[in-house]
Amino acid sequence: MRIDLTSVFVDDQEKARRFYTEVLGFRVFRDVPMGDGVSWLTVVSPDSPSGPELLLEPAGHPAVKPYRDALNADGIPLAQFSVDDVAAEHERLLGHGVRFTQEPVDIGPAVFAVFDDTCGNLIQIIREKSRPAAPDG
């Protein structure tokens, strides 16, 4: 079993497409029209062009708003992305006007920061100082 796809809820898919590609640097992997202006829209890291995919899922379901509101109120990120250098990525994203809710912090085994993706979510970037090896299997 493996993780091929996960999702984040977004308020506006086109706004999310621009943010996740032009600001974060992901690439569109799938864009399949589903009707009513909605697409099966996924992005991937340029470092892993065949996936895993991140689905930019429309946030229309009634359960999404209270869920995201509660996470945002508590400062809990909806997703986490690994980076090689949190400080450098923080500076790069600040240059794009990204608003951080948590400046970079060193917690010992990792360094992380949290930003607002402009689409309704808090996203954490992290660098683990010593990432455990994948288990054999």
Backbone torsions as a table, in degrees:
resi	resn	phi	psi	omega
1	MET	NA	144.2	178.9
2	ARG	-147.1	162.5	177.0
3	ILE	-93.7	114.8	178.5
4	ASP	-104.5	-25.6	-175.0
5	LEU	-151.2	139.4	169.5
6	THR	-140.3	173.5	-174.2
7	SER	-139.0	159.1	167.0
8	VAL	-127.0	142.7	177.2
9	PHE	-80.9	136.1	179.9
10	VAL	-130.0	144.8	-179.6
11	ASP	-72.0	-31.5	-174.1
12	ASP	-148.1	115.3	-175.1
13	GLN	-63.9	-38.3	-179.1
14	GLU	-68.4	-40.7	176.2
15	LYS	-62.9	-42.6	178.8
16	ALA	-64.2	-41.4	178.1
17	ARG	-56.8	-47.8	-179.0
18	ARG	-63.0	-46.3	-178.0
19	PHE	-64.4	-49.0	-174.9
20	TYR	-71.3	-24.7	177.7
21	THR	-96.8	-54.7	-173.8
22	GLU	-73.7	-33.0	-177.9
23	VAL	-96.7	-52.9	-177.1
24	LEU	-79.4	-26.0	176.9
25	GLY	94.8	9.3	175.6
26	PHE	-72.6	168.2	178.6
27	ARG	-120.4	141.5	175.6
28	VAL	-65.3	131.2	178.7
29	PHE	-105.8	-47.1	177.4
30	ARG	-132.2	141.8	173.4
31	ASP	-145.6	87.5	-175.3
32	VAL	-108.7	112.2	179.3
33	PRO	-58.9	133.1	-178.9
34	MET	-114.3	4.0	-178.1
35	GLY	94.8	158.9	178.9
36	ASP	55.2	33.5	177.4
37	GLY	72.8	13.5	-179.0
38	VAL	-110.2	142.8	178.4
39	SER	-125.9	158.1	164.8
40	TRP	-84.2	92.3	-170.4
41	LEU	-111.2	113.3	179.0
42	THR	-121.8	152.8	174.8
43	VAL	-126.5	158.6	177.4
44	VAL	-135.2	161.0	174.9
45	SER	-73.8	140.8	174.7
46	PRO	-63.4	-19.7	176.6
47	ASP	-76.9	-19.7	179.1
48	SER	-136.2	71.1	-170.8
49	PRO	-64.3	-13.5	176.8
50	SER	-103.0	8.4	174.8
51	GLY	117.3	173.2	16.2
52	PRO	-70.4	157.5	-178.0
53	GLU	-98.7	148.0	173.3
54	LEU	-112.0	115.0	179.4
55	LEU	-82.9	125.3	174.4
56	LEU	-89.1	86.6	-169.3
57	GLU	-84.2	125.3	176.2
58	PRO	-57.0	137.9	-173.4
59	ALA	-90.9	32.7	-174.5
60	GLY	-76.9	-19.0	-178.3
61	HIS	-65.1	138.3	-176.4
62	PRO	-60.9	-22.2	-179.8
63	ALA	-77.7	-18.8	-174.0
64	VAL	-66.9	-47.3	-175.2
65	LYS	-59.7	-51.8	179.4
66	PRO	-63.4	-34.2	178.0
67	TYR	-63.4	-52.2	-179.1
68	ARG	-67.5	-38.8	177.5
69	ASP	-57.9	-42.9	-179.8
70	ALA	-66.3	-43.2	177.8
71	LEU	-62.0	-47.6	-178.9
72	ASN	-62.9	-41.3	-180.0
73	ALA	-61.2	-33.7	179.9
74	ASP	-92.8	-0.1	179.0
75	GLY	72.7	24.8	-176.3
76	ILE	-93.7	122.0	178.2
77	PRO	-66.9	144.4	176.3
78	LEU	-80.0	-29.1	-178.0
79	ALA	-145.9	164.1	-179.8
80	GLN	-134.0	132.5	177.4
81	PHE	-119.6	135.9	177.8
82	SER	-82.8	141.5	175.6
83	VAL	-134.5	160.1	179.3
84	ASP	-77.9	-31.3	-175.3
85	ASP	-147.2	104.4	-176.5
86	VAL	-62.5	-43.1	-178.5
87	ALA	-62.1	-44.4	179.6
88	ALA	-65.6	-42.5	179.2
89	GLU	-66.7	-39.0	176.2
90	HIS	-57.3	-48.5	179.8
91	GLU	-63.8	-42.6	179.0
92	ARG	-60.7	-45.8	-178.7
93	LEU	-69.0	-37.2	174.9
94	LEU	-58.0	-38.4	177.6
95	GLY	-62.4	-22.1	176.4
96	HIS	-94.7	5.5	178.9
97	GLY	83.2	13.9	-179.6
98	VAL	-70.2	137.4	179.7
99	ARG	-96.2	122.7	178.4
100	PHE	-95.7	136.5	175.0
101	THR	-97.8	-15.6	175.6
102	GLN	-141.0	114.0	176.2
103	GLU	-66.3	163.3	179.6
104	PRO	-55.1	135.5	179.1
105	VAL	-137.6	138.4	178.0
106	ASP	-97.3	116.8	-178.6
107	ILE	-107.1	19.7	-179.4
108	GLY	99.1	-84.9	-178.6
109	PRO	-76.8	-8.5	-177.5
110	ALA	-154.6	162.1	171.7
111	VAL	-121.9	135.2	179.7
112	PHE	-145.3	164.9	173.6
113	ALA	-148.9	160.7	-178.4
114	VAL	-130.4	135.0	178.4
115	PHE	-130.8	164.0	176.8
116	ASP	-92.0	125.1	-177.2
117	ASP	-82.9	6.0	-179.3
118	THR	67.1	2.6	-176.7
119	CYS	-119.9	13.8	176.4
120	GLY	106.7	3.8	-173.4
121	ASN	-126.8	152.4	165.6
122	LEU	-97.6	135.6	-178.6
123	ILE	-124.8	135.1	178.2
124	GLN	-101.4	136.1	168.5
125	ILE	-108.5	143.4	-173.1
126	ILE	-147.2	147.7	167.8
127	ARG	-127.4	114.0	174.2
128	GLU	-80.3	130.6	-176.8
129	LYS	-69.6	-30.2	179.0
130	SER	-142.6	86.0	-178.2
131	ARG	-71.5	127.9	178.7
132	PRO	-63.0	146.9	176.3
133	ALA	-68.1	149.6	177.1
134	ALA	-64.3	139.8	178.4
135	PRO	-65.8	149.9	176.3
136	ASP	-68.8	147.9	178.3
137	GLY	-179.9	NA	NA
